[in-house]
Amino acid sequence: MSSNRELKEEATKRRVEFSPGMRMTAVGSMPQAEPQSAWEMVLNRIPDIPIWPQLPNRSFRENMYVQYSEGFPGVVLQGEDRIYVDRGRSLDEGLERLYLAYLQNDLEAYAVSSQYAAGLYTMLASDLREAVAVKGQVTGPISWGLSVTDQARRPILYDEVLADAVAKHLRLKAAWQERALAALNPRTILFIDEPYLSALGSAFVSVPGDLVVGLLEEVLMGVQGLKGVHCCGNTDWSLLLETSIDILNFDAYNFAESVSLYPEAIAAFLDRGGIMAWGIVPNEAKALESETAESLASRLEQAMSLLVRKGISQELLIKRCLITPSCGLGGLRVEQADRALEMGASLSELVRGRYLGGGS
């Protein structure tokens, strides 16, 4: 197993080869129920770094906590609104199968099927050789382990054996997905989506930091290309910045100030080649109505200035900048999601011209 130092050295090599150039990408979910129309919108608005669209309005199976559940020991889907692990049945056989696949790196055994990710398979049928990169996403072990409960509604993350199984299960899912994406384009980006990290330290979530890092690293170590974490709330950013991620994706529209409270950790992250993905495009309908590319450019500049005033290089922040929506767009109407992507693309073009002369 690679040491943490070796992992960070490998990550630095990956980052050096990729210049985000203030380009636009997205988080994951889209509001359409039909994969082709969602994919066409993505490809039209963000062709440089397209994502495969998650479609929670298409099926309960595309809910982010259900989408990666295939093959997990004892998992049960009940109707169209509940997923849980049935501890009343023996999980030994399922756990043995999972650990054997993990040891043998049998990715195909933990593939994500088209029933659970129609947008992914639509993307996989496309020619993306000319894209700068292709992006995918997988739900992270903390959020998955806190959302998926046993039959008594106790989160499985609080079971030591199942928590470890969650991380290994999601590692296989992430590695399988990355391999599929790499067939489209040699540069892949995979985000670990962790909304529940914003609840760490609260009265409702008691998860020690070393467990968070350990489970995250288990998943991250399965990813060979560029890898990041997306969190759409406030959290202990230093915890994430000390992991082997290449990209930190955060809600810069609402939480830029909270991120600026960690200048030393951000400086170290940037110094080793880290990339910050600024979720500066709002994913709320009311905010989308009032913003323009120009107003978001001003907001992005103000957010960056919070770090510049604390000694962080503006040049580095610009050079290592990706632009995204603040979170997924699945809760919007189709025309609102299109506006968010169009506004982000216009913002990217505006700031690339302003700071990079339109170059990379």
TABELUR-V767731 format. One record per residue. N is the residue number from 0. PSI is psi as a letter, one per 30 degrees, with the letter a starting at -180 (999 if undefined). OMEGA is omega in whole degrees, -180 to 180 (NA if undefined). D_LAST is the distance of its C-alpha to the last C-alpha in whole Angstrom. Layout:
BEGIN
n->N psi->PSI omega->OMEGA d_last->D_LAST
n->N psi->PSI omega->OMEGA d_last->D_LAST
END
This chain:
BEGIN
n->0 psi->k omega->-179 d_last->35
n->1 psi->k omega->175 d_last->32
n->2 psi->l omega->179 d_last->33
n->3 psi->e omega->179 d_last->30
n->4 psi->e omega->179 d_last->29
n->5 psi->e omega->179 d_last->28
n->6 psi->e omega->-179 d_last->26
n->7 psi->e omega->176 d_last->24
n->8 psi->e omega->177 d_last->24
n->9 psi->e omega->179 d_last->23
n->10 psi->e omega->180 d_last->20
n->11 psi->e omega->178 d_last->19
n->12 psi->e omega->180 d_last->18
n->13 psi->e omega->-177 d_last->16
n->14 psi->e omega->-179 d_last->14
n->15 psi->e omega->-177 d_last->13
n->16 psi->f omega->-176 d_last->12
n->17 psi->k omega->176 d_last->10
n->18 psi->j omega->-175 d_last->7
n->19 psi->e omega->173 d_last->7
n->20 psi->h omega->179 d_last->5
n->21 psi->h omega->178 d_last->8
n->22 psi->l omega->-177 d_last->9
n->23 psi->k omega->166 d_last->12
n->24 psi->a omega->-177 d_last->15
n->25 psi->l omega->-171 d_last->19
n->26 psi->e omega->-180 d_last->22
n->27 psi->d omega->-169 d_last->24
n->28 psi->k omega->178 d_last->27
n->29 psi->l omega->-173 d_last->28
n->30 psi->f omega->-176 d_last->31
n->31 psi->l omega->173 d_last->32
n->32 psi->f omega->-176 d_last->35
n->33 psi->k omega->-171 d_last->34
n->34 psi->e omega->-176 d_last->31
n->35 psi->e omega->-179 d_last->30
n->36 psi->e omega->177 d_last->29
n->37 psi->e omega->-179 d_last->27
n->38 psi->e omega->179 d_last->25
n->39 psi->e omega->177 d_last->25
n->40 psi->e omega->178 d_last->24
n->41 psi->e omega->-176 d_last->21
n->42 psi->e omega->180 d_last->20
n->43 psi->e omega->-174 d_last->20
n->44 psi->e omega->-177 d_last->18
n->45 psi->i omega->-177 d_last->16
n->46 psi->f omega->-178 d_last->15
n->47 psi->e omega->180 d_last->12
n->48 psi->i omega->-178 d_last->13
n->49 psi->l omega->175 d_last->17
n->50 psi->l omega->168 d_last->20
n->51 psi->k omega->-174 d_last->23
n->52 psi->k omega->170 d_last->26
n->53 psi->k omega->-171 d_last->28
n->54 psi->i omega->-178 d_last->31
n->55 psi->f omega->178 d_last->34
n->56 psi->f omega->178 d_last->36
n->57 psi->e omega->-173 d_last->36
n->58 psi->k omega->174 d_last->38
n->59 psi->f omega->180 d_last->39
n->60 psi->f omega->178 d_last->38
n->61 psi->g omega->167 d_last->35
n->62 psi->k omega->-172 d_last->35
n->63 psi->f omega->179 d_last->33
n->64 psi->f omega->177 d_last->36
n->65 psi->e omega->-171 d_last->37
n->66 psi->e omega->-177 d_last->35
n->67 psi->g omega->-174 d_last->35
n->68 psi->f omega->-177 d_last->38
n->69 psi->k omega->175 d_last->39
n->70 psi->f omega->-180 d_last->41
n->71 psi->k omega->-176 d_last->42
n->72 psi->k omega->174 d_last->45
n->73 psi->g omega->-176 d_last->48
n->74 psi->k omega->-180 d_last->45
n->75 psi->k omega->170 d_last->47
n->76 psi->k omega->-177 d_last->45
n->77 psi->j omega->-179 d_last->48
n->78 psi->b omega->-179 d_last->48
n->79 psi->g omega->-176 d_last->45
n->80 psi->g omega->-178 d_last->44
n->81 psi->k omega->171 d_last->45
n->82 psi->k omega->178 d_last->44
n->83 psi->l omega->176 d_last->46
n->84 psi->k omega->-177 d_last->47
n->85 psi->j omega->179 d_last->50
n->86 psi->f omega->179 d_last->52
n->87 psi->f omega->176 d_last->55
n->88 psi->l omega->178 d_last->55
n->89 psi->k omega->179 d_last->54
n->90 psi->g omega->-173 d_last->50
n->91 psi->e omega->-177 d_last->51
n->92 psi->e omega->179 d_last->51
n->93 psi->e omega->178 d_last->47
n->94 psi->e omega->178 d_last->46
n->95 psi->e omega->179 d_last->47
n->96 psi->e omega->180 d_last->45
n->97 psi->e omega->-177 d_last->42
n->98 psi->e omega->177 d_last->43
n->99 psi->e omega->177 d_last->44
n->100 psi->e omega->179 d_last->40
n->101 psi->e omega->-178 d_last->38
n->102 psi->e omega->-179 d_last->40
n->103 psi->f omega->-177 d_last->40
n->104 psi->h omega->-179 d_last->36
n->105 psi->i omega->-175 d_last->37
n->106 psi->e omega->-175 d_last->34
n->107 psi->f omega->179 d_last->36
n->108 psi->f omega->-179 d_last->39
n->109 psi->h omega->175 d_last->37
n->110 psi->l omega->172 d_last->35
n->111 psi->k omega->-175 d_last->34
n->112 psi->l omega->-179 d_last->36
n->113 psi->f omega->176 d_last->35
n->114 psi->f omega->-176 d_last->38
n->115 psi->f omega->-176 d_last->35
n->116 psi->i omega->-177 d_last->32
n->117 psi->e omega->-180 d_last->32
n->118 psi->e omega->177 d_last->29
n->119 psi->e omega->-178 d_last->27
n->120 psi->f omega->174 d_last->30
n->121 psi->e omega->177 d_last->28
n->122 psi->e omega->-176 d_last->25
n->123 psi->f omega->178 d_last->26
n->124 psi->g omega->-175 d_last->28
n->125 psi->l omega->176 d_last->24
n->126 psi->j omega->-177 d_last->22
n->127 psi->g omega->-179 d_last->19
n->128 psi->f omega->-178 d_last->18
n->129 psi->f omega->179 d_last->15
n->130 psi->l omega->175 d_last->13
n->131 psi->e omega->178 d_last->10
n->132 psi->l omega->173 d_last->13
n->133 psi->k omega->-173 d_last->17
n->134 psi->k omega->173 d_last->18
n->135 psi->a omega->-177 d_last->22
n->136 psi->l omega->176 d_last->24
n->137 psi->k omega->177 d_last->28
n->138 psi->k omega->-176 d_last->30
n->139 psi->l omega->-175 d_last->30
n->140 psi->e omega->-180 d_last->34
n->141 psi->e omega->-179 d_last->35
n->142 psi->e omega->-180 d_last->34
n->143 psi->e omega->-176 d_last->36
n->144 psi->f omega->177 d_last->39
n->145 psi->f omega->-179 d_last->40
n->146 psi->e omega->180 d_last->39
n->147 psi->k omega->-176 d_last->41
n->148 psi->l omega->169 d_last->45
n->149 psi->a omega->-176 d_last->48
n->150 psi->f omega->177 d_last->51
n->151 psi->g omega->179 d_last->52
n->152 psi->h omega->173 d_last->49
n->153 psi->k omega->-179 d_last->48
n->154 psi->k omega->-176 d_last->44
n->155 psi->f omega->177 d_last->44
n->156 psi->f omega->-178 d_last->42
n->157 psi->g omega->173 d_last->45
n->158 psi->j omega->-173 d_last->46
n->159 psi->e omega->-178 d_last->45
n->160 psi->e omega->-178 d_last->46
n->161 psi->e omega->178 d_last->44
n->162 psi->e omega->177 d_last->41
n->163 psi->e omega->179 d_last->40
n->164 psi->e omega->178 d_last->41
n->165 psi->e omega->-178 d_last->38
n->166 psi->e omega->-180 d_last->36
n->167 psi->e omega->177 d_last->36
n->168 psi->e omega->-178 d_last->37
n->169 psi->f omega->174 d_last->33
n->170 psi->e omega->179 d_last->32
n->171 psi->e omega->179 d_last->33
n->172 psi->e omega->-179 d_last->32
n->173 psi->e omega->-179 d_last->28
n->174 psi->e omega->177 d_last->28
n->175 psi->e omega->-179 d_last->30
n->176 psi->e omega->-180 d_last->27
n->177 psi->e omega->179 d_last->24
n->178 psi->e omega->178 d_last->26
n->179 psi->e omega->-180 d_last->26
n->180 psi->e omega->-179 d_last->23
n->181 psi->f omega->176 d_last->22
n->182 psi->f omega->179 d_last->24
n->183 psi->e omega->-174 d_last->22
n->184 psi->k omega->-177 d_last->18
n->185 psi->f omega->179 d_last->18
n->186 psi->j omega->-179 d_last->15
n->187 psi->k omega->174 d_last->17
n->188 psi->k omega->178 d_last->17
n->189 psi->k omega->178 d_last->21
n->190 psi->k omega->170 d_last->22
n->191 psi->j omega->-176 d_last->25
n->192 psi->j omega->-174 d_last->27
n->193 psi->i omega->179 d_last->29
n->194 psi->f omega->-176 d_last->30
n->195 psi->f omega->177 d_last->34
n->196 psi->f omega->179 d_last->32
n->197 psi->f omega->-180 d_last->33
n->198 psi->f omega->-179 d_last->36
n->199 psi->k omega->179 d_last->37
n->200 psi->f omega->179 d_last->39
n->201 psi->l omega->179 d_last->41
n->202 psi->f omega->-175 d_last->45
n->203 psi->f omega->-176 d_last->44
n->204 psi->j omega->179 d_last->42
n->205 psi->j omega->-180 d_last->43
n->206 psi->j omega->-178 d_last->40
n->207 psi->k omega->-177 d_last->40
n->208 psi->e omega->-179 d_last->37
n->209 psi->e omega->176 d_last->37
n->210 psi->e omega->177 d_last->38
n->211 psi->e omega->-178 d_last->35
n->212 psi->e omega->-178 d_last->33
n->213 psi->e omega->-180 d_last->35
n->214 psi->e omega->177 d_last->34
n->215 psi->e omega->-178 d_last->31
n->216 psi->e omega->177 d_last->30
n->217 psi->e omega->179 d_last->32
n->218 psi->e omega->-177 d_last->30
n->219 psi->e omega->-178 d_last->27
n->220 psi->f omega->176 d_last->28
n->221 psi->f omega->-176 d_last->29
n->222 psi->k omega->-177 d_last->25
n->223 psi->f omega->-179 d_last->23
n->224 psi->a omega->178 d_last->20
n->225 psi->k omega->-176 d_last->18
n->226 psi->k omega->-178 d_last->20
n->227 psi->l omega->173 d_last->20
n->228 psi->k omega->174 d_last->23
n->229 psi->k omega->172 d_last->23
n->230 psi->k omega->-173 d_last->26
n->231 psi->g omega->176 d_last->27
n->232 psi->a omega->178 d_last->29
n->233 psi->k omega->179 d_last->30
n->234 psi->a omega->173 d_last->31
n->235 psi->j omega->-174 d_last->31
n->236 psi->f omega->180 d_last->27
n->237 psi->e omega->179 d_last->28
n->238 psi->e omega->-180 d_last->30
n->239 psi->e omega->-176 d_last->27
n->240 psi->f omega->178 d_last->25
n->241 psi->f omega->178 d_last->27
n->242 psi->a omega->-177 d_last->27
n->243 psi->g omega->-180 d_last->25
n->244 psi->l omega->172 d_last->22
n->245 psi->f omega->-172 d_last->18
n->246 psi->k omega->172 d_last->17
n->247 psi->j omega->179 d_last->20
n->248 psi->j omega->-176 d_last->20
n->249 psi->l omega->179 d_last->22
n->250 psi->j omega->-179 d_last->24
n->251 psi->f omega->179 d_last->22
n->252 psi->e omega->-176 d_last->24
n->253 psi->f omega->-170 d_last->27
n->254 psi->g omega->179 d_last->27
n->255 psi->e omega->-178 d_last->24
n->256 psi->e omega->-180 d_last->27
n->257 psi->e omega->178 d_last->29
n->258 psi->e omega->-178 d_last->26
n->259 psi->f omega->178 d_last->26
n->260 psi->f omega->-177 d_last->29
n->261 psi->h omega->-174 d_last->28
n->262 psi->e omega->-178 d_last->26
n->263 psi->e omega->180 d_last->27
n->264 psi->e omega->179 d_last->26
n->265 psi->e omega->179 d_last->22
n->266 psi->e omega->179 d_last->22
n->267 psi->e omega->179 d_last->23
n->268 psi->e omega->179 d_last->21
n->269 psi->e omega->-179 d_last->18
n->270 psi->e omega->179 d_last->19
n->271 psi->g omega->173 d_last->19
n->272 psi->g omega->-177 d_last->16
n->273 psi->l omega->-178 d_last->16
n->274 psi->k omega->177 d_last->14
n->275 psi->k omega->178 d_last->16
n->276 psi->j omega->-173 d_last->16
n->277 psi->j omega->178 d_last->17
n->278 psi->i omega->-171 d_last->20
n->279 psi->f omega->179 d_last->20
n->280 psi->j omega->-175 d_last->21
n->281 psi->l omega->176 d_last->25
n->282 psi->g omega->177 d_last->26
n->283 psi->k omega->-173 d_last->30
n->284 psi->e omega->-177 d_last->31
n->285 psi->e omega->179 d_last->33
n->286 psi->e omega->179 d_last->29
n->287 psi->e omega->-180 d_last->27
n->288 psi->e omega->-173 d_last->30
n->289 psi->f omega->-176 d_last->30
n->290 psi->l omega->173 d_last->26
n->291 psi->l omega->176 d_last->23
n->292 psi->e omega->-179 d_last->20
n->293 psi->e omega->-179 d_last->21
n->294 psi->e omega->178 d_last->23
n->295 psi->e omega->175 d_last->20
n->296 psi->e omega->178 d_last->18
n->297 psi->e omega->-180 d_last->21
n->298 psi->e omega->178 d_last->22
n->299 psi->e omega->178 d_last->18
n->300 psi->e omega->179 d_last->19
n->301 psi->e omega->179 d_last->22
n->302 psi->e omega->178 d_last->22
n->303 psi->e omega->-178 d_last->19
n->304 psi->f omega->177 d_last->22
n->305 psi->e omega->178 d_last->24
n->306 psi->e omega->180 d_last->23
n->307 psi->e omega->180 d_last->22
n->308 psi->f omega->179 d_last->25
n->309 psi->g omega->172 d_last->26
n->310 psi->g omega->-180 d_last->24
n->311 psi->k omega->-176 d_last->21
n->312 psi->k omega->175 d_last->18
n->313 psi->e omega->179 d_last->16
n->314 psi->e omega->179 d_last->13
n->315 psi->e omega->180 d_last->13
n->316 psi->e omega->179 d_last->14
n->317 psi->e omega->-178 d_last->11
n->318 psi->e omega->-176 d_last->9
n->319 psi->h omega->-175 d_last->11
n->320 psi->k omega->165 d_last->11
n->321 psi->l omega->178 d_last->12
n->322 psi->k omega->179 d_last->14
n->323 psi->l omega->164 d_last->17
n->324 psi->l omega->-179 d_last->21
n->325 psi->f omega->177 d_last->23
n->326 psi->a omega->179 d_last->25
n->327 psi->l omega->-176 d_last->26
n->328 psi->g omega->-175 d_last->27
n->329 psi->f omega->-179 d_last->30
n->330 psi->f omega->-180 d_last->32
n->331 psi->l omega->167 d_last->31
n->332 psi->l omega->-176 d_last->33
n->333 psi->e omega->-178 d_last->31
n->334 psi->f omega->178 d_last->30
n->335 psi->e omega->177 d_last->29
n->336 psi->e omega->178 d_last->26
n->337 psi->e omega->178 d_last->25
n->338 psi->e omega->179 d_last->25
n->339 psi->e omega->-180 d_last->23
n->340 psi->e omega->179 d_last->20
n->341 psi->e omega->180 d_last->20
n->342 psi->e omega->178 d_last->20
n->343 psi->e omega->178 d_last->17
n->344 psi->e omega->178 d_last->15
n->345 psi->e omega->176 d_last->16
n->346 psi->e omega->179 d_last->15
n->347 psi->e omega->179 d_last->12
n->348 psi->e omega->-179 d_last->11
n->349 psi->e omega->-176 d_last->13
n->350 psi->f omega->174 d_last->12
n->351 psi->e omega->177 d_last->8
n->352 psi->e omega->-177 d_last->10
n->353 psi->e omega->-172 d_last->12
n->354 psi->f omega->-175 d_last->10
n->355 psi->g omega->-178 d_last->7
n->356 psi->g omega->-180 d_last->9
n->357 psi->f omega->-178 d_last->7
n->358 psi->a omega->-178 d_last->4
n->359 psi->999 omega->NA d_last->0
END
